[in-house]
Amino acid sequence: MVDENMILNALLDKYEASKSLVEKCNRRILLKVEAMEEYDIEDFEAKTLFHDVIFDLEKEGLVLYAWKKHEERKFVTRNLAQ
């Protein structure tokens, strides 16, 4: 089951492993959602729940997302930490 903390922790882990932490630069942190094991493309309900969590995080101003080209509402390509 996916929740906001899981996504934010994945973004934070990626940030902490990047050079952005050391160099203090304004690089965006990309998270490939389709590569995450919690993102099950075959399970419609799980995928919809995952999308809803991402939408909620964006409403809170914590992440930005983009859809894969020509796949709106099917695949999220990235989450960007602000």
N, CA, C and O of each residue as an XYZ file, in Angstrom:
328
protein
N       0.834     -1.180      0.000
C       0.000      0.000      0.000
C       0.880      1.245      0.000
O       1.862      1.333      0.737
N       0.517      2.173     -0.815
C       1.295      3.394     -0.959
C       0.709      4.494     -0.074
O      -0.506      4.588      0.100
N       1.583      5.313      0.472
C       1.129      6.480      1.209
C       2.089      7.636      0.952
O       3.131      7.467      0.319
N       1.727      8.795      1.448
C       2.535      9.995      1.199
C       3.952      9.837      1.751
O       4.916     10.251      1.107
N       4.082      9.251      2.921
C       5.403      9.099      3.532
C       6.328      8.233      2.691
O       7.522      8.514      2.595
N       5.793      7.191      2.085
C       6.615      6.309      1.262
C       7.200      7.076      0.079
O       8.383      6.935     -0.229
N       6.379      7.883     -0.579
C       6.851      8.654     -1.732
C       7.848      9.716     -1.289
O       8.898      9.880     -1.910
N       7.529     10.430     -0.229
C       8.443     11.471      0.255
C       9.770     10.868      0.728
O      10.827     11.456      0.501
N       9.726      9.712      1.377
C      10.960      9.053      1.802
C      11.800      8.618      0.606
O      13.027      8.711      0.643
N      11.151      8.148     -0.447
C      11.889      7.761     -1.649
C      12.564      8.981     -2.277
O      13.709      8.898     -2.722
N      11.859     10.107     -2.312
C      12.459     11.348     -2.825
C      13.611     11.809     -1.935
O      14.658     12.222     -2.433
N      13.420     11.740     -0.634
C      14.464     12.157      0.302
C      15.694     11.264      0.182
O      16.818     11.764      0.191
N      15.501      9.959      0.069
C      16.628      9.036     -0.110
C      17.400      9.374     -1.376
O      18.631      9.370     -1.382
N      16.675      9.666     -2.444
C      17.322     10.009     -3.711
C      18.095     11.323     -3.574
O      19.206     11.445     -4.089
N      17.513     12.301     -2.885
C      18.188     13.580     -2.660
C      19.454     13.390     -1.839
O      20.503     13.941     -2.172
N      19.359     12.615     -0.771
C      20.517     12.405      0.098
C      21.650     11.665     -0.604
O      22.813     11.812     -0.230
N      21.322     10.876     -1.611
C      22.341     10.146     -2.366
C      22.906     10.975     -3.526
O      23.851     10.547     -4.189
N      22.338     12.145     -3.770
C      22.766     12.962     -4.905
C      23.828     13.973     -4.500
O      24.104     14.175     -3.317
N      24.413     14.602     -5.509
C      25.397     15.654     -5.270
C      24.731     16.945     -4.808
O      25.403     17.830     -4.278
N      23.438     17.062     -5.000
C      22.719     18.277     -4.613
C      22.862     18.557     -3.121
O      22.905     19.716     -2.709
N      22.934     17.527     -2.329
C      23.052     17.690     -0.886
C      24.395     18.324     -0.528
O      24.461     19.189      0.345
N      25.458     17.900     -1.196
C      26.807     18.371     -0.887
C      27.096     19.709     -1.553
O      27.683     20.598     -0.936
N      26.688     19.855     -2.805
C      27.033     21.047     -3.579
C      26.049     22.198     -3.398
O      26.308     23.302     -3.879
N      24.941     21.972     -2.726
C      23.920     23.000     -2.497
C      23.458     23.655     -3.787
O      23.344     24.879     -3.864
N      23.193     22.845     -4.792
C      22.714     23.376     -6.064
C      21.210     23.144     -6.185
O      20.629     22.373     -5.421
N      20.602     23.799     -7.124
C      19.150     23.703     -7.305
C      18.781     22.657     -8.352
O      18.017     22.948     -9.272
N      19.296     21.484     -8.226
C      18.948     20.410     -9.155
C      17.635     19.794     -8.724
O      17.335     19.692     -7.534
N      16.866     19.388     -9.702
C      15.625     18.703     -9.371
C      15.916     17.225     -9.120
O      16.836     16.646     -9.697
N      15.141     16.659     -8.278
C      15.291     15.250     -7.925
C      14.171     14.491     -8.635
O      12.989     14.723     -8.379
N      14.554     13.593     -9.518
C      13.586     12.824    -10.292
C      13.406     11.445     -9.670
O      14.365     10.789     -9.264
N      12.178     11.040     -9.609
C      11.852      9.713     -9.092
C      11.049      8.998    -10.162
O       9.946      9.424    -10.503
N      11.587      7.929    -10.688
C      10.888      7.170    -11.726
C       9.870      6.257    -11.060
O      10.201      5.200    -10.521
N       8.650      6.691    -11.114
C       7.575      5.997    -10.408
C       7.361      4.602    -10.963
O       7.141      3.659    -10.203
N       7.423      4.458    -12.281
C       7.156      3.145    -12.864
C       8.191      2.098    -12.462
O       7.953      0.900    -12.621
N       9.323      2.531    -11.949
C      10.354      1.596    -11.496
C      10.152      1.173    -10.034
O      10.810      0.248     -9.556
N       9.256      1.842     -9.341
C       9.011      1.513     -7.934
C       8.129      0.266     -7.844
O       7.167      0.124     -8.599
N       8.457     -0.623     -6.928
C       7.671     -1.860     -6.803
C       6.258     -1.603     -6.293
O       5.364     -2.413     -6.535
N       6.039     -0.493     -5.591
C       4.706     -0.166     -5.100
C       3.774      0.304     -6.218
O       2.556      0.326     -6.042
N       4.338      0.677     -7.355
C       3.544      1.160     -8.488
C       3.241     -0.027     -9.396
O       4.071     -0.405    -10.224
N       2.083     -0.601     -9.248
C       1.692     -1.787    -10.017
C       0.814     -1.371    -11.181
O      -0.366     -1.066    -11.003
N       1.386     -1.359    -12.364
C       0.668     -0.887    -13.545
C      -0.489     -1.801    -13.927
O      -1.426     -1.369    -14.598
N      -0.431     -3.040    -13.510
C      -1.469     -4.004    -13.847
C      -2.687     -3.931    -12.919
O      -3.771     -4.398    -13.271
N      -2.505     -3.352    -11.753
C      -3.584     -3.265    -10.764
C      -4.177     -1.858    -10.807
O      -3.581     -0.910    -10.296
N      -5.347     -1.730    -11.419
C      -5.956     -0.422    -11.627
C      -6.185      0.325    -10.319
O      -5.885      1.515    -10.226
N      -6.710     -0.357     -9.314
C      -6.999      0.297     -8.038
C      -5.726      0.784     -7.354
O      -5.690      1.897     -6.831
N      -4.685     -0.039     -7.355
C      -3.419      0.350     -6.731
C      -2.792      1.526     -7.471
O      -2.263      2.451     -6.856
N      -2.857      1.476     -8.799
C      -2.294      2.561     -9.612
C      -3.060      3.860     -9.376
O      -2.452      4.923     -9.254
N      -4.388      3.783     -9.312
C      -5.211      4.967     -9.065
C      -4.926      5.547     -7.685
O      -4.845      6.765     -7.531
N      -4.776      4.696     -6.689
C      -4.439      5.153     -5.346
C      -3.087      5.862     -5.347
O      -2.931      6.909     -4.718
N      -2.119      5.294     -6.047
C      -0.790      5.894     -6.151
C      -0.900      7.281     -6.766
O      -0.294      8.232     -6.271
N      -1.674      7.402     -7.851
C      -1.869      8.705     -8.506
C      -2.535      9.689     -7.558
O      -2.139     10.853     -7.499
N      -3.532      9.242     -6.822
C      -4.221     10.125     -5.881
C      -3.271     10.665     -4.814
O      -3.357     11.832     -4.431
N      -2.377      9.820     -4.344
C      -1.395     10.261     -3.348
C      -0.491     11.328     -3.958
O      -0.188     12.329     -3.308
N      -0.063     11.127     -5.182
C       0.776     12.119     -5.858
C       0.012     13.432     -6.033
O       0.574     14.506     -5.822
N      -1.260     13.354     -6.416
C      -2.070     14.563     -6.574
C      -2.183     15.311     -5.245
O      -2.092     16.538     -5.210
N      -2.380     14.571     -4.156
C      -2.482     15.192     -2.835
C      -1.170     15.881     -2.449
O      -1.182     16.978     -1.890
N      -0.053     15.241     -2.744
C       1.249     15.838     -2.436
C       1.468     17.118     -3.241
O       2.068     18.073     -2.747
N       0.985     17.133     -4.469
C       1.131     18.346     -5.272
C       0.250     19.465     -4.706
O       0.674     20.619     -4.652
N      -0.959     19.130     -4.291
C      -1.847     20.136     -3.690
C      -1.218     20.763     -2.449
O      -1.414     21.946     -2.170
N      -0.462     19.958     -1.711
C       0.221     20.452     -0.524
C       1.490     21.224     -0.874
O       2.119     21.807      0.009
N       1.874     21.235     -2.147
C       3.060     21.960     -2.588
C       4.364     21.233     -2.320
O       5.422     21.860     -2.280
N       4.306     19.917     -2.134
C       5.503     19.148     -1.805
C       6.196     18.551     -3.027
O       7.415     18.378     -3.014
N       5.454     18.236     -4.068
C       6.041     17.645     -5.270
C       5.380     18.239     -6.507
O       4.301     18.827     -6.440
N       6.045     18.071     -7.614
C       5.479     18.331     -8.933
C       5.551     17.013     -9.685
O       6.415     16.185     -9.394
N       4.672     16.806    -10.635
C       4.713     15.582    -11.414
C       4.442     15.904    -12.874
O       3.941     16.979    -13.203
N       4.775     14.975    -13.731
C       4.470     15.097    -15.152
C       4.057     13.721    -15.662
O       4.556     12.697    -15.195
N       3.153     13.710    -16.612
C       2.717     12.453    -17.226
C       3.644     12.093    -18.357
O       4.200     12.970    -19.018
N       3.812     10.823    -18.580
C       4.560     10.349    -19.724
C       3.842     10.820    -20.986
O       2.612     10.809    -21.045
N       4.599     11.229    -21.983
C       4.016     11.778    -23.196
C       3.025     10.803    -23.824
O       3.326      9.621    -23.990
N       1.854     11.299    -24.169
C       0.754     10.544    -24.783
C       0.172      9.471    -23.869
O      -0.548      8.588    -24.336
N       0.470      9.537    -22.590
C      -0.027      8.529    -21.639
C      -0.675      9.198    -20.432
O      -0.577      8.683    -19.318
N      -1.338     10.339    -20.634
C      -1.952     11.058    -19.527
C      -2.880     10.129    -18.743
O      -3.667      9.376    -19.315
N      -2.763     10.207    -17.432
C      -3.522      9.401    -16.477
C      -3.173      7.911    -16.535
O      -3.821      7.098    -15.876
N      -2.168      7.557    -17.309
C      -1.738      6.156    -17.338
C      -0.428      5.983    -16.585
O      -0.319      5.110    -15.725
N       0.566      6.804    -16.900
C       1.887      6.684    -16.289
C       2.354      8.043    -15.808
O       2.294      9.017    -16.558
N       2.807      8.124    -14.600
C       3.470      9.328    -14.126
C       4.943      9.124    -14.388
O       5.496      8.084    -14.031
N       5.588     10.093    -15.002
C       6.998      9.914    -15.325
C       7.927     10.366    -14.233
O       9.012      9.806    -14.076
N       7.528     11.374    -13.466
C       8.460     11.839    -12.446
C       7.734     12.597    -11.358
O       6.632     13.112    -11.548
N       8.374     12.648    -10.233
C       7.968     13.521     -9.122
C       9.144     14.433     -8.887
O      10.282     13.969     -8.831
N       8.904     15.681     -8.752
C       9.984     16.630     -8.549
C       9.845     17.288     -7.194
O       8.811     17.883     -6.889
N      10.867     17.186     -6.389
C      10.848     17.898     -5.111
C      11.084     19.374     -5.407
O      11.883     19.718     -6.278
N      10.398     20.230     -4.693
C      10.570     21.676     -4.909
C      11.702     22.197     -4.072
O      12.003     23.390     -4.115
